[in-house]
Amino acid sequence: MIQAEFVVSAVSESDFPRKGIPEIVFAGRSNVGKSSLINRLAGKAKLARTSATPGKTQSINFYRIDNAFYFVDLPGFGYAKAGKFAVQQWKKLIEKYFENRPSITLVIHLVDSRMPPTDLDFRLSEWLAKLKIPRMLAATKSDKLSNNQRSASMRTIAKSFGVQSLVMSSAETGAGCKEIWKQVLRAAAALESERK
C-alpha cells in the first residue's frame, strides 16, 4: 500500500519544502484532471483537492509519496477568469519553482484526450523543452472516449506534439497508471543514482 500525505500548499518560494527527495511534477491546463490523477496514482481519493471549477488550484501543492519522492501539483494554466495580477503571480511562482529545484526529475504534461491540443498546451510543451527536464505526455479522461475515438485521439495528440510515446490515462478506471508509475519510479531512481 502506498503511503501518501499532503505536505504544503506553497504560495511563495519560502513555502517550498527543503530540497532533497525527487520531485515528480504534474502540469497542464486548468481542469485537465491533475488532482484526480494524483489521487488515483496515490490510491487516496481525497489526497489532492479536486474541483469542478477550473483554476481552483492557485498554489503549488506538494504530496510526499512513500517518504521517497514528492508528487507536485502545479496550478492549472490558461484559466481566463483569474485576474491578470493573479496570473502573473502564478507565473512567477512556477518559474521560481523550476529555476530553483534541482530535485525535479520528471514533468508529466497532461492534456485532455477529448479535444485537440490548444495553443496553451503547445506553449507549455515548448517551455518544458527549454528547461531540459525529462518529461512524459499523458492524455487524461480517456474513459470518456470509445475505442475508436481513443485511437484517433492518440494519433492526433502524438502527431501534434511530434512524440512517439503517449500514455492514454483515466483517473476513473486507472488506465495508463501502470505506465505512469513505471516512468515515475525510473526517474526517481535515476536521480538517486546520480547522487551516489
C-alpha positions as a Markdown table, in Angstrom:
| # | Residue | x | y | z |
|---|---|---|---|---|
| 1 | Met | 0.0 | 0.0 | 0.0 |
| 2 | Ile | 1.3 | 3.5 | -0.9 |
| 3 | Gln | 1.9 | 6.0 | 1.9 |
| 4 | Ala | 0.8 | 9.4 | 0.7 |
| 5 | Glu | 0.5 | 12.6 | 2.6 |
| 6 | Phe | -0.2 | 16.3 | 1.9 |
| 7 | Val | 2.9 | 18.4 | 2.8 |
| 8 | Val | 2.3 | 22.0 | 1.9 |
| 9 | Ser | 0.4 | 24.3 | -0.4 |
| 10 | Ala | 3.1 | 26.8 | -1.4 |
| 11 | Val | 2.1 | 30.3 | -2.4 |
| 12 | Ser | 5.7 | 31.7 | -2.3 |
| 13 | Glu | 9.2 | 30.3 | -2.7 |
| 14 | Ser | 9.7 | 30.3 | 1.1 |
| 15 | Asp | 6.9 | 27.7 | 1.4 |
| 16 | Phe | 8.7 | 25.1 | -0.7 |
| 17 | Pro | 9.9 | 22.0 | 1.2 |
| 18 | Arg | 13.6 | 21.6 | 1.8 |
| 19 | Lys | 15.3 | 20.2 | -1.3 |
| 20 | Gly | 16.2 | 16.6 | -1.2 |
| 21 | Ile | 14.0 | 13.8 | -2.4 |
| 22 | Pro | 13.0 | 13.6 | -6.1 |
| 23 | Glu | 10.0 | 15.7 | -7.4 |
| 24 | Ile | 7.5 | 14.5 | -10.0 |
| 25 | Val | 5.6 | 17.4 | -11.4 |
| 26 | Phe | 2.1 | 17.3 | -12.9 |
| 27 | Ala | 1.5 | 20.2 | -15.3 |
| 28 | Gly | -1.3 | 21.1 | -17.6 |
| 29 | Arg | -4.3 | 23.3 | -18.4 |
| 30 | Ser | -6.9 | 24.1 | -15.8 |
| 31 | Asn | -9.5 | 21.3 | -15.4 |
| 32 | Val | -7.3 | 18.7 | -17.2 |
| 33 | Gly | -7.6 | 16.4 | -14.2 |
| 34 | Lys | -4.2 | 16.8 | -12.5 |
| 35 | Ser | -5.6 | 16.3 | -8.9 |
| 36 | Ser | -7.8 | 13.4 | -9.9 |
| 37 | Leu | -4.9 | 11.6 | -11.5 |
| 38 | Ile | -2.6 | 12.2 | -8.5 |
| 39 | Asn | -5.4 | 10.8 | -6.2 |
| 40 | Arg | -5.7 | 7.7 | -8.4 |
| 41 | Leu | -1.9 | 7.1 | -8.6 |
| 42 | Ala | -1.6 | 7.5 | -4.8 |
| 43 | Gly | -4.6 | 5.3 | -4.1 |
| 44 | Lys | -6.2 | 8.0 | -1.9 |
| 45 | Ala | -9.4 | 9.6 | -3.1 |
| 46 | Lys | -9.1 | 12.8 | -1.2 |
| 47 | Leu | -5.3 | 13.4 | -1.1 |
| 48 | Ala | -5.4 | 16.3 | -3.7 |
| 49 | Arg | -8.4 | 18.5 | -3.7 |
| 50 | Thr | -10.4 | 18.3 | -6.9 |
| 51 | Ser | -12.9 | 20.9 | -8.0 |
| 52 | Ala | -15.4 | 21.4 | -10.8 |
| 53 | Thr | -14.3 | 25.0 | -11.0 |
| 54 | Pro | -11.3 | 25.4 | -13.4 |
| 55 | Gly | -8.4 | 27.4 | -11.9 |
| 56 | Lys | -9.1 | 26.4 | -8.3 |
| 57 | Thr | -5.6 | 25.3 | -7.6 |
| 58 | Gln | -3.7 | 28.6 | -7.2 |
| 59 | Ser | -0.7 | 27.3 | -5.3 |
| 60 | Ile | 1.9 | 24.6 | -5.8 |
| 61 | Asn | 0.8 | 21.6 | -3.8 |
| 62 | Phe | 3.4 | 19.0 | -2.5 |
| 63 | Tyr | 2.5 | 15.5 | -1.6 |
| 64 | Arg | 5.0 | 13.1 | -0.1 |
| 65 | Ile | 4.8 | 9.6 | -1.5 |
| 66 | Asp | 6.3 | 6.6 | 0.5 |
| 67 | Asn | 8.8 | 9.1 | 2.0 |
| 68 | Ala | 10.7 | 8.6 | -1.2 |
| 69 | Phe | 9.6 | 11.5 | -3.5 |
| 70 | Tyr | 7.1 | 14.2 | -4.0 |
| 71 | Phe | 4.1 | 14.5 | -6.4 |
| 72 | Val | 3.9 | 18.2 | -7.2 |
| 73 | Asp | 0.6 | 19.6 | -8.4 |
| 74 | Leu | 1.1 | 22.9 | -10.3 |
| 75 | Pro | -1.6 | 25.5 | -10.7 |
| 76 | Gly | -3.6 | 24.9 | -14.0 |
| 77 | Phe | -2.7 | 27.5 | -16.6 |
| 78 | Gly | -4.9 | 29.3 | -19.0 |
| 79 | Tyr | -7.9 | 30.0 | -16.8 |
| 80 | Ala | -9.3 | 33.2 | -18.2 |
| 81 | Lys | -11.4 | 34.3 | -15.2 |
| 82 | Ala | -8.3 | 34.7 | -13.0 |
| 83 | Gly | -7.3 | 38.3 | -12.7 |
| 84 | Lys | -4.2 | 39.5 | -14.5 |
| 85 | Phe | -2.3 | 40.1 | -11.3 |
| 86 | Ala | -3.1 | 36.5 | -10.1 |
| 87 | Val | -2.0 | 35.1 | -13.4 |
| 88 | Gln | 1.3 | 37.0 | -13.1 |
| 89 | Gln | 1.8 | 35.8 | -9.6 |
| 90 | Trp | 1.2 | 32.2 | -10.5 |
| 91 | Lys | 3.6 | 32.5 | -13.5 |
| 92 | Lys | 6.4 | 34.0 | -11.2 |
| 93 | Leu | 5.9 | 31.3 | -8.6 |
| 94 | Ile | 6.1 | 28.5 | -11.2 |
| 95 | Glu | 9.2 | 29.9 | -12.8 |
| 96 | Lys | 10.9 | 30.3 | -9.4 |
| 97 | Tyr | 10.0 | 26.7 | -8.7 |
| 98 | Phe | 11.6 | 25.3 | -11.9 |
| 99 | Glu | 14.6 | 27.6 | -11.6 |
| 100 | Asn | 15.4 | 26.5 | -8.0 |
| 101 | Arg | 14.5 | 22.8 | -7.7 |
| 102 | Pro | 17.3 | 20.5 | -8.9 |
| 103 | Ser | 15.3 | 17.7 | -7.5 |
| 104 | Ile | 12.7 | 17.8 | -10.3 |
| 105 | Thr | 13.2 | 14.5 | -12.1 |
| 106 | Leu | 10.1 | 14.3 | -14.3 |
| 107 | Val | 7.4 | 16.5 | -15.6 |
| 108 | Ile | 4.1 | 14.8 | -16.5 |
| 109 | His | 2.5 | 17.1 | -19.1 |
| 110 | Leu | -1.3 | 16.4 | -19.1 |
| 111 | Val | -3.6 | 17.1 | -22.0 |
| 112 | Asp | -7.3 | 16.4 | -22.4 |
| 113 | Ser | -7.8 | 13.3 | -24.6 |
| 114 | Arg | -11.3 | 14.6 | -25.7 |
| 115 | Met | -10.0 | 17.6 | -27.6 |
| 116 | Pro | -7.1 | 18.6 | -29.9 |
| 117 | Pro | -4.2 | 20.3 | -28.1 |
| 118 | Thr | -4.6 | 24.0 | -27.7 |
| 119 | Asp | -2.1 | 26.9 | -28.1 |
| 120 | Leu | -1.6 | 26.8 | -24.3 |
| 121 | Asp | -0.7 | 23.1 | -24.4 |
| 122 | Phe | 1.9 | 23.8 | -27.1 |
| 123 | Arg | 3.4 | 26.8 | -25.2 |
| 124 | Leu | 3.8 | 24.7 | -22.1 |
| 125 | Ser | 5.4 | 21.9 | -24.1 |
| 126 | Glu | 7.9 | 24.4 | -25.7 |
| 127 | Trp | 8.7 | 25.9 | -22.3 |
| 128 | Leu | 9.3 | 22.5 | -20.7 |
| 129 | Ala | 11.5 | 21.5 | -23.7 |
| 130 | Lys | 13.7 | 24.6 | -23.0 |
| 131 | Leu | 14.1 | 23.6 | -19.3 |
| 132 | Lys | 15.6 | 20.2 | -20.5 |
| 133 | Ile | 13.8 | 18.2 | -17.7 |
| 134 | Pro | 12.7 | 14.7 | -18.6 |
| 135 | Arg | 9.0 | 14.7 | -19.4 |
| 136 | Met | 6.2 | 12.5 | -20.5 |
| 137 | Leu | 2.9 | 13.2 | -22.2 |
| 138 | Ala | -0.3 | 11.8 | -20.8 |
| 139 | Ala | -3.8 | 12.3 | -22.2 |
| 140 | Thr | -6.4 | 12.3 | -19.4 |
| 141 | Lys | -10.1 | 11.3 | -19.3 |
| 142 | Ser | -9.7 | 8.6 | -21.9 |
| 143 | Asp | -12.5 | 6.6 | -20.3 |
| 144 | Lys | -14.9 | 9.2 | -21.8 |
| 145 | Leu | -14.0 | 8.0 | -25.3 |
| 146 | Ser | -14.9 | 4.9 | -27.3 |
| 147 | Asn | -12.1 | 2.6 | -28.5 |
| 148 | Asn | -12.2 | 4.2 | -32.0 |
| 149 | Gln | -12.2 | 7.7 | -30.5 |
| 150 | Arg | -9.3 | 6.8 | -28.2 |
| 151 | Ser | -7.2 | 5.6 | -31.2 |
| 152 | Ala | -8.0 | 8.7 | -33.2 |
| 153 | Ser | -7.2 | 11.0 | -30.2 |
| 154 | Met | -3.9 | 9.2 | -29.6 |
| 155 | Arg | -2.8 | 9.7 | -33.2 |
| 156 | Thr | -3.9 | 13.3 | -33.2 |
| 157 | Ile | -2.1 | 14.2 | -29.9 |
| 158 | Ala | 1.1 | 12.3 | -30.7 |
| 159 | Lys | 1.3 | 13.8 | -34.2 |
| 160 | Ser | 0.6 | 17.4 | -32.8 |
| 161 | Phe | 3.5 | 17.1 | -30.3 |
| 162 | Gly | 5.7 | 15.1 | -32.6 |
| 163 | Val | 6.2 | 12.3 | -30.0 |
| 164 | Gln | 6.3 | 8.5 | -30.3 |
| 165 | Ser | 5.3 | 7.9 | -26.7 |
| 166 | Leu | 1.9 | 9.0 | -25.3 |
| 167 | Val | 0.0 | 7.4 | -22.4 |
| 168 | Met | -3.8 | 7.4 | -22.5 |
| 169 | Ser | -4.9 | 7.7 | -18.9 |
| 170 | Ser | -8.0 | 7.8 | -16.8 |
| 171 | Ala | -8.4 | 8.7 | -13.1 |
| 172 | Glu | -11.7 | 6.9 | -13.2 |
| 173 | Thr | -10.6 | 3.5 | -14.5 |
| 174 | Gly | -6.9 | 3.6 | -13.7 |
| 175 | Ala | -6.0 | 3.2 | -17.4 |
| 176 | Gly | -2.4 | 4.2 | -18.1 |
| 177 | Cys | -1.5 | 4.4 | -14.4 |
| 178 | Lys | 1.0 | 1.4 | -14.6 |
| 179 | Glu | 2.9 | 3.1 | -17.4 |
| 180 | Ile | 3.0 | 6.4 | -15.5 |
| 181 | Trp | 4.2 | 4.7 | -12.3 |
| 182 | Lys | 6.9 | 2.9 | -14.4 |
| 183 | Gln | 8.2 | 6.3 | -15.6 |
| 184 | Val | 7.9 | 7.9 | -12.1 |
| 185 | Leu | 10.0 | 5.1 | -10.5 |
| 186 | Arg | 12.6 | 5.2 | -13.2 |
| 187 | Ala | 13.0 | 9.0 | -13.0 |
| 188 | Ala | 13.2 | 8.9 | -9.2 |
| 189 | Ala | 15.8 | 6.1 | -9.3 |
| 190 | Ala | 17.9 | 8.0 | -11.9 |
| 191 | Leu | 18.2 | 11.0 | -9.6 |
| 192 | Glu | 19.2 | 8.8 | -6.6 |
| 193 | Ser | 21.9 | 7.0 | -8.6 |
| 194 | Glu | 23.3 | 10.4 | -9.9 |
| 195 | Arg | 23.8 | 11.5 | -6.4 |
| 196 | Lys | 25.7 | 8.4 | -5.3 |
